[in-house]
């Protein structure tokens, strides 16, 4: 079934420009498969870099670089192991992830 689009009598050249800067920046951060994979892994709880690298089939330094980008975006946070401070565990920053979802959703609603 084909839906016909309405024909408008004249062009509407006064349409305001939409503010999509935050949504586009969020999409750019999430658009990388490694970063998206990291966020998917962290749904199940905190993980260290070595666990994520193994699960994603990536080198640890590559995962660390992507984690740094996610941290700058506020989507993940890090904490050191309470017994052995050499180990850093990452988890999702759920309020920031919910806000990112809202920003992306605002484009598609």
C-alpha positions, 0 to 999 in steps of 0.5 A: 500500500502506497501512501500519498504525500500531501502537496503543499501550496507553497514552500515553507522556508521559515522552518526553524533549524532543529537543535540536534547537536547533543543527539549527534554528539551522543550518536557519534560516541555510540556509533563505534562498534567497540564502544557500543559493545562495551556498553552492552557488556557493562549492562551485566555489571562491572568488568575490568579491561581484560574481561572486556577485551577478551569478550570483544576480541580487541586488544586491551589498549584499544578497549582502554582508549574507547573506555576513555572516550566513554568516560569523557562522555560521562557514560561509564565510570571507573573504580579501583578494586578494594583489595588490589588497587591495580585493578580498575573496574568499569560500570555504566553510569546509568543516569547518563545512559538514560539521558543519552537514550532520551537525546537519541529518542528525541530524534526518532519520536 
